[in-house]
Amino acid sequence: PAFRLISSQLVDWYRRPDQFDTFNRYLADKGLTVASRFLVVCSLVLVTVIMFLTRFSPQGPTTPHARTANAVIIVITVMMAVALSTRRNLSRSWSYAFVLYSEVGIAAAMLLYSNPLAALAHAVMFSVIGGYIAFFHNARIQTLHMLWVFVVVIGIVTRISVVENYSDVPVLIALTVLVGAAIYVIPFACQFIFSILGTDALNSQLDPLTGLLNRRGLADEVRLLLERSYANSALVVVAAVDIDRFKTINDEYGHTVGDAVIEKVGSRLVECAGPAALIARIGGDEFIIVDSGDQRSVDRLEQELQRSTVTAPDHSEVALSVGIAKVAGPFESPDDALIAYPTLLRRADRAMYAAKARGGHSVVLLTETD
């Protein structure tokens, strides 16, 4: 039973999605974004210093080609550090690029050492990128990282034992185990524990019936969306959605059927709003959509919601009453976008009640002057 439990947890861990957005939201909520970015930049500075110092050692790069490659790695690492320091928002693509460069750069730096034992010691730097992956990415990326490190380390150990004919086997084994513990055990433990804790935290932000955000999850997610809206000078739109005649459905068919209707509506809203929008169930039959973009995206959302219906148990169509409010960028600061959000919520809610007053199955769009 213990083995099956551990196996199931490992399989579940491996299948979990990328936690890049989740962890960035956590850092933003705690005000730790700048501090975490600073730590990553410091790790790049550390790599630069190490690479620079090896240029003055007889154990480091000694041939002209090796010294040139060493200089190229130093320059690219400095450029990466500057980019990470100056960019306001780092996308997942940037993070992947950072991981890829680190994997290739560390391996290349190891090959430049004239002393392979020093190269093996340099492999400890892989633990830094492994720790980064543990917090920002998923187990599949971590697995690829570990496979890559295994190939690189085995190559260096083979060079030491076969090519260099190193005779002190116990020391070589001890050093390999020490390096392996640093680059495998610590990142793996961090990834496994953090992913389990992260899942529990994520579940507290989701509505268990629909899988959409709940009120708490929406509040956490909105901050990042509004910061992106500020950075992109985008328009922000909020839609309040209410299911028409939902009480009648509950009374006639029971709560089980009512829950099924709510699930269908949640799925339909995801289809309408698209993957980038925030969609939350904030009450019994009440939903909120928050998105950013341009006027065309607002028009498309309005049209999709106008056509949105689901089928009730009596085969009749269940329609939606929708209120939409928007505010156009650019904002002077991220705080301005956050300040505007509660007003948008109230205006969207007012528009939704206006739609219900029309008899339902309608969309009321308030302009910025309404």
Steps between C-alpha positions, in 0.01 A plus 500: 500500500779744583668434166172549312435824688846637418465386139162669460634821653797496261272444200272780617801725553630429151166581338446832674493808278764767475500719813658808341188718530402358838836572661526844341157586641616387842813714477296800383247458783781488757694787342794271427525536122795740511680294765463176304616669180800635692595148610489373142713791381746435784536139386590625151751745648649212700539295182667797330748542786585128501551496123719810521718357779563177310673703228789557744537137605712231332209264569259717299482579128854510363470469122405803286173337393409413859575853622292648217208272588541598865479870406189439289326326791591790731358758257176308441454442874542872570247580226256251652546658844436848360188379317362337814574817699334744262193318367189579700309181425666170414293260293513123513692509170769716662520254786542207262774692317677560831482131590622390156791744503598392852498131407715553191721766659591296808578193289713708262686659791582155638652395168736799505690389811839345434465308828193271483480476881444876509239453229321242715498743793352766268203266443368612840372809314232275351337494845422872464305454178340187644375706794365764262308234304367356826323825585402634159437199276363147501637153561537426129745789460680384813524146360653628175743707707605196703548285189715772343710536815544122515639493146736792569630363831549149361696653214729686740546194726585289194757758395656492847513122537573392142665786312694649792552154659429636848602234752342620826166327447362552856548877474340505155199304628468723808519818293244365251259406780544841663433683174208268422340567838522874443358499149238226543375460856450865595314615184290182492397539863415868446297420188307214662416681823423833335271343239294326770472815710428703187215270403338543841534878470362493146200292602410767757464747210271285284127438502462123556189472280619672183878501538491875437651755736310579817475848651836468675671362191362780285631763742848346482501462121363845419809675632726336241253555217468870583878536519525350151227737383701795630817375329319447169277811521206265451128547554355320803155344482288343775187295435249401769298192403183361658305189393140574401221313687753304702283495813218345299731226373619425854143491634367275222790259451708522817849614584673217315353617172568861597865414557515338156368820344762705687773269369372540143491877533854504639625300201312725260653814654848355452417449131371857472780679680801298389799365694655836593194634684434458871170324565365453851187367665444741787159381621221252435427587136722807469817517295759767426721531192802732500712548190727751331552576133358739244152606388476206261543256788220676689273480196577131454430427868168685480394306190601164645317564827190618313483163325581295809239251615505156658236227496289446812363157606164584338694558175430870510778752457648667806624846409718753678462858616829680452629842597826628355708799608834610361772757550765586244871532564765616521515527878752725667604223738404142592326640808266705279383181331446334839306802626276494192415130540243522788313773311493279191356216708220720633419637155496152345269380778268796439496422129419135572193600704396725212522196272280299737251787509464462125380146550835324487692344212665829422828685534526857626826676423576816695727755341755688708260796527198296621 
